[in-house]
Amino acid sequence: MPLSGFIGAGDWGITERGVCTDKKARGEIVLFLTPDMKAFQQAAKDNAAKLLAEGRDNTDLASRTVVGKTFALTALKTATAVSLVDPPNSDLRILSCNPDVFVPEGFKKEKALVEGCFLTDYVNSPDGQGSPHRGAVRDPSTEGAAKPGQPSTGSLGLPSAGSIAELKKLVSPHTVDCTSMKVTDEQVQSIDYMPVVDGPASAWGVEQRAVCGQLGGEQRAHNLNWLDTVSDMKTLQTKAKAAQLADLKDDGRLKATASKLLVGTNIAVETNNASVRRGLYQLQFLYLNCETGFTAPAGYRLEKAQVEGCVLTNYERPS
């Protein structure tokens, strides 16, 4: 592999350099022998400070520099870095010199040899492939009232609305396009857009229901999303769990045309549009996930659902 982009012997306190391959993750590891670890960390800090001063705010946010006592390495693949510092009994640590790096609950954050840097067993990654979630699943109902200006401990809360009109105002137009909206109890769906709620809405605990988007007619239906006000959230989640598990049974995946259920406290949105879901997560909606053994990477929300075997989260596995 080309090594021109990596520090060489003679710099940063490095005396020797080598390369090996992580065959499992199919990624190389650049190895550095560093008898003077303090000099290495000081050089890393100086380099990070220079890049941050240049406006490169993402410097070290997803660091894959791993250190021991007399050596360091750079893992080219996130999975390699995760395996090197995980499980928790590993003595190796990620070195980061960006003060804005957030280390979630369940991970270690220790002093480095130089001020302004720290060591951690948390591997951050913007693609969601970093360290797995280690904290307990949050149950906001047991965590007390929110402090002024802050959410309840461990939770940002969930959105709510008193009517379909309020729900529309909350999500439209920036997240869900409700330029065309029909309030109806009729079953509206298309071959490309399948709602979660199947059959009479009241049987799912839904009080009032609307569909946004262009309904089928002369042209094929498109951009369909469903808005629900919910009178019985536990019933909605129970029936949605059964539907989700039935869909997963064949090949372990949800159909691309099947909507996912995102919930608030007394409202829900059903959509198969990933960009819509990303906007809803910004509004603090959470996705009901009932996959067996599902967990989320550290840094994502993972909270207790109202039905056993499911969680609420803003993380979706890459398709």
C-alpha positions as CSV (number, residue, x, y, z in Angstrom):
1,M,0.0,0.0,0.0
2,P,1.2,3.6,-0.6
3,L,2.7,5.0,2.7
4,S,3.2,8.6,1.5
5,G,0.3,9.8,3.6
6,F,1.5,8.3,6.9
7,I,4.2,9.5,9.4
8,G,7.6,7.9,8.8
9,A,10.5,6.9,11.0
10,G,12.2,9.9,12.5
11,D,9.0,11.9,13.0
12,W,6.7,11.9,16.1
13,G,9.2,9.8,18.1
14,I,8.8,6.9,15.6
15,T,11.8,4.6,15.2
16,E,10.3,2.0,12.9
17,R,7.3,1.5,10.7
18,G,5.6,-1.5,9.1
19,V,2.3,-2.7,7.6
20,C,0.1,-5.7,8.2
21,T,-3.4,-6.7,7.0
22,D,-6.5,-7.4,9.0
23,K,-7.9,-10.1,6.8
24,K,-11.3,-10.2,8.5
25,A,-12.0,-6.5,7.9
26,R,-10.0,-6.5,4.7
27,G,-8.0,-3.4,5.7
28,E,-4.4,-2.6,6.4
29,I,-2.8,-1.5,9.7
30,V,0.2,0.8,9.7
31,L,2.4,0.0,12.7
32,F,4.7,2.5,14.4
33,L,7.3,1.7,17.1
34,T,7.3,4.7,19.4
35,P,9.6,4.2,22.5
36,D,8.9,7.9,23.4
37,M,5.1,7.8,23.6
38,K,4.9,11.3,25.1
39,A,6.7,12.7,22.1
40,F,4.3,10.8,19.8
41,Q,1.2,12.2,21.6
42,Q,2.6,15.7,21.7
43,A,3.2,15.6,17.9
44,A,-0.4,14.3,17.5
45,K,-1.7,17.2,19.6
46,D,0.3,19.8,17.6
47,N,-0.9,18.3,14.3
48,A,-4.6,18.3,15.5
49,A,-4.3,21.9,16.8
50,K,-2.9,23.0,13.4
51,L,-5.7,21.4,11.5
52,L,-8.4,22.7,13.9
53,A,-7.0,26.2,13.5
54,E,-7.3,25.8,9.7
55,G,-11.1,25.2,10.2
56,R,-11.0,21.4,9.9
57,D,-13.4,20.9,12.7
58,N,-13.8,17.1,12.1
59,T,-10.1,16.5,13.0
60,D,-9.9,13.4,15.3
61,L,-13.7,13.1,15.6
62,A,-13.4,9.6,14.2
63,S,-9.8,8.9,15.1
64,R,-8.5,5.4,14.3
65,T,-5.1,6.0,15.9
66,V,-4.6,3.3,18.4
67,V,-1.8,3.4,21.1
68,G,-0.1,1.1,23.5
69,K,2.8,2.0,25.7
70,T,5.7,1.8,23.2
71,F,3.8,1.5,19.9
72,A,1.0,3.0,17.9
73,L,-0.9,2.1,14.8
74,T,-3.4,3.5,12.3
75,A,-6.2,1.2,11.3
76,L,-7.6,1.9,7.8
77,K,-10.9,0.2,8.5
78,T,-13.3,1.2,11.4
79,A,-14.0,-2.5,12.1
80,T,-10.3,-3.0,12.7
81,A,-10.1,-0.2,15.3
82,V,-13.2,-1.5,17.0
83,S,-11.7,-5.0,17.3
84,L,-8.4,-3.7,18.7
85,V,-10.0,-1.7,21.6
86,D,-13.0,-4.0,22.2
87,P,-13.8,-6.0,24.3
88,P,-13.4,-3.8,27.4
89,N,-10.4,-5.9,28.7
90,S,-8.2,-4.6,25.9
91,D,-5.3,-2.4,27.0
92,L,-5.2,-0.6,23.7
93,R,-6.8,2.8,23.4
94,I,-7.9,5.3,20.7
95,L,-5.9,8.6,20.9
96,S,-7.8,11.7,20.2
97,C,-6.8,15.4,20.5
98,N,-10.1,17.1,19.6
99,P,-11.8,18.5,22.8
100,D,-15.2,18.2,21.1
101,V,-15.2,14.4,20.9
102,F,-18.1,12.9,22.8
103,V,-17.6,9.6,24.6
104,P,-20.9,7.9,25.4
105,E,-21.8,6.2,28.6
106,G,-20.2,2.7,29.1
107,F,-16.9,3.7,27.5
108,K,-13.6,4.7,29.1
109,K,-12.1,8.2,28.8
110,E,-8.6,8.5,30.3
111,K,-5.9,11.1,30.5
112,A,-3.2,11.0,27.8
113,L,0.4,11.8,28.5
114,V,-0.1,15.3,27.1
115,E,-2.7,17.9,28.1
116,G,-5.4,18.4,25.5
117,C,-5.5,14.7,24.4
118,F,-7.3,11.7,25.9
119,L,-7.5,7.9,25.5
120,T,-10.7,6.0,25.0
121,D,-12.0,2.6,24.1
122,Y,-14.8,4.2,22.0
123,V,-14.4,4.2,18.3
124,N,-16.5,6.9,16.7
125,S,-17.6,6.6,13.0
126,P,-20.0,8.8,11.0
127,D,-21.2,5.7,9.1
128,G,-22.6,4.0,12.3
129,Q,-20.0,1.2,12.1
130,G,-18.1,2.3,15.2
131,S,-18.2,0.8,18.7
132,P,-21.5,-1.0,19.6
133,H,-23.8,0.5,22.3
134,R,-22.7,-0.5,25.8
135,G,-25.1,1.5,28.0
136,A,-28.4,0.2,29.2
137,V,-31.5,0.8,27.2
138,R,-33.0,4.0,28.5
139,D,-36.4,4.1,30.2
140,P,-37.2,7.8,30.3
141,S,-40.4,7.1,32.4
142,T,-38.1,6.2,35.4
143,E,-35.6,8.9,35.0
144,G,-37.3,11.8,36.6
145,A,-38.4,15.2,35.4
146,A,-36.4,17.3,33.1
147,K,-34.3,20.2,34.5
148,P,-35.0,23.7,33.2
149,G,-33.6,23.9,29.7
150,Q,-32.6,20.2,29.6
151,P,-34.3,16.9,28.7
152,S,-34.8,14.2,31.2
153,T,-31.7,12.2,32.0
154,G,-30.6,10.1,29.1
155,S,-33.5,11.1,26.8
156,L,-34.3,14.0,24.6
157,G,-38.0,13.2,25.0
158,L,-40.5,12.5,22.2
159,P,-42.7,14.9,20.3
160,S,-46.4,15.2,20.8
161,A,-49.4,16.9,19.1
162,G,-53.0,17.3,20.1
163,S,-54.5,16.8,16.6
164,I,-53.7,15.9,13.0
165,A,-53.5,19.7,12.3
166,E,-50.9,20.1,15.0
167,L,-49.0,17.1,13.7
168,K,-49.0,18.4,10.2
169,K,-47.7,21.7,11.4
170,L,-44.9,19.9,13.3
171,V,-43.6,17.9,10.4
172,S,-44.6,19.9,7.3
173,P,-43.3,21.3,5.0
174,H,-39.6,20.8,5.8
175,T,-39.8,17.1,6.7
176,V,-43.0,15.6,5.3
177,D,-44.5,17.2,2.2
178,C,-48.1,17.6,3.2
179,T,-49.0,20.0,0.4
180,S,-51.6,17.4,-0.5
181,M,-53.2,15.8,2.6
182,K,-56.3,13.7,3.0
183,V,-57.7,12.9,6.4
184,T,-59.4,9.5,6.1
185,D,-60.1,6.2,7.8
186,E,-60.0,4.4,4.4
187,Q,-57.1,2.1,3.7
188,V,-54.8,4.0,1.3
189,Q,-51.7,2.3,-0.1
190,S,-49.9,1.6,-3.3
191,I,-47.6,-1.0,-4.7
192,D,-44.6,1.3,-3.9
193,Y,-45.8,2.7,-0.5
194,M,-47.2,0.3,2.0
195,P,-48.4,1.7,5.4
196,V,-47.6,0.0,8.7
197,V,-51.3,0.2,9.8
198,D,-53.2,-2.4,7.9
199,G,-57.0,-2.4,8.2
200,P,-59.2,-0.3,10.4
201,A,-57.0,2.3,12.1
202,S,-59.0,2.2,15.4
203,A,-58.0,-1.5,15.9
204,W,-54.4,-0.3,15.9
205,G,-55.0,2.3,18.6
206,V,-55.0,5.2,16.1
207,E,-57.4,8.0,16.8
208,Q,-57.2,10.0,13.6
209,R,-55.3,9.3,10.4
210,A,-54.2,11.2,7.3
211,V,-52.1,10.5,4.3
212,C,-49.8,13.0,2.6
213,G,-48.7,12.8,-1.0
214,Q,-50.1,12.3,-4.4
215,L,-52.7,9.5,-4.4
216,G,-53.0,7.2,-7.3
217,G,-55.2,8.1,-10.3
218,E,-54.2,8.8,-13.8
219,Q,-50.6,8.6,-12.6
220,R,-49.0,6.2,-10.1
221,A,-49.2,7.2,-6.5
222,H,-46.0,8.7,-5.1
223,N,-44.4,10.4,-2.1
224,L,-47.0,8.8,0.3
225,N,-46.5,9.3,4.1
226,W,-49.1,8.6,6.8
227,L,-49.7,10.8,9.9
228,D,-51.4,9.3,13.0
229,T,-52.7,10.7,16.3
230,V,-52.6,7.8,18.7
231,S,-55.0,7.0,21.6
232,D,-53.4,3.7,22.5
233,M,-49.6,3.6,21.8
234,K,-49.1,0.2,23.3
235,T,-51.7,-1.3,20.9
236,L,-50.1,0.4,18.0
237,Q,-46.6,-0.8,18.9
238,T,-47.9,-4.4,19.6
239,K,-49.5,-4.7,16.2
240,A,-46.6,-3.0,14.5
241,K,-44.2,-5.5,16.1
242,A,-46.2,-8.4,14.8
243,A,-46.2,-6.9,11.3
244,Q,-42.5,-6.2,11.4
245,L,-41.6,-9.7,12.5
246,A,-43.8,-11.2,9.8
247,D,-42.0,-9.1,7.2
248,L,-38.5,-10.0,8.5
249,K,-39.3,-13.7,8.6
250,D,-38.6,-14.5,4.9
251,D,-35.1,-12.9,4.4
252,G,-34.4,-10.9,7.5
253,R,-35.1,-7.6,5.8
254,L,-38.0,-5.3,5.6
255,K,-39.5,-4.8,2.2
256,A,-38.2,-1.6,0.5
257,T,-41.9,-0.6,-0.1
258,A,-42.9,-1.2,3.6
259,S,-43.1,1.9,5.7
260,K,-41.3,2.1,9.1
261,L,-43.1,3.3,12.2
262,L,-41.7,6.4,13.8
263,V,-43.4,7.4,17.1
264,G,-43.7,10.3,19.5
265,T,-45.7,10.2,22.7
266,N,-49.1,10.3,21.2
267,I,-48.4,10.6,17.4
268,A,-46.7,8.5,14.7
269,V,-45.5,8.8,11.1
270,E,-45.3,5.9,8.7
271,T,-42.8,6.3,5.8
272,N,-40.5,4.3,3.6
273,N,-38.6,7.4,2.6
274,A,-35.1,7.5,4.3
275,S,-34.6,11.2,3.9
276,V,-38.0,11.8,5.6
277,R,-37.0,9.6,8.5
278,R,-33.7,11.5,8.9
279,G,-35.8,14.7,9.2
280,L,-38.1,13.1,11.7
281,Y,-35.2,12.0,13.9
282,Q,-34.2,15.6,14.1
283,L,-37.6,16.3,15.5
284,Q,-37.0,13.6,18.1
285,F,-39.3,10.9,16.6
286,L,-37.9,7.4,17.2
287,Y,-38.2,4.3,15.1
288,L,-39.8,1.2,16.5
289,N,-37.3,-1.7,15.9
290,C,-38.3,-5.2,16.9
291,E,-35.4,-7.2,15.3
292,T,-34.1,-9.9,17.6
293,G,-30.8,-8.9,19.2
294,F,-30.9,-5.4,17.7
295,T,-28.6,-2.8,19.3
296,A,-27.4,0.6,18.1
297,P,-23.9,2.0,17.9
298,A,-22.8,4.2,20.8
299,G,-23.9,7.8,20.4
300,Y,-27.4,6.9,19.0
301,R,-30.6,6.9,21.0
302,L,-31.8,3.5,22.3
303,E,-34.8,3.7,24.5
304,K,-37.4,1.4,25.9
305,A,-40.6,0.8,23.8
306,Q,-44.0,0.0,25.2
307,V,-43.9,-3.6,24.0
308,E,-41.4,-6.2,25.1
309,G,-38.8,-7.2,22.5
310,C,-38.7,-3.8,20.8
311,V,-36.7,-0.6,21.3
312,L,-37.1,3.0,20.1
313,T,-34.0,4.3,18.2
314,N,-32.8,6.8,15.7
315,Y,-30.3,4.3,14.2
316,E,-31.0,2.2,11.1
317,R,-28.7,-0.5,10.0
318,P,-27.2,0.3,6.5
319,S,-29.2,-1.5,3.9
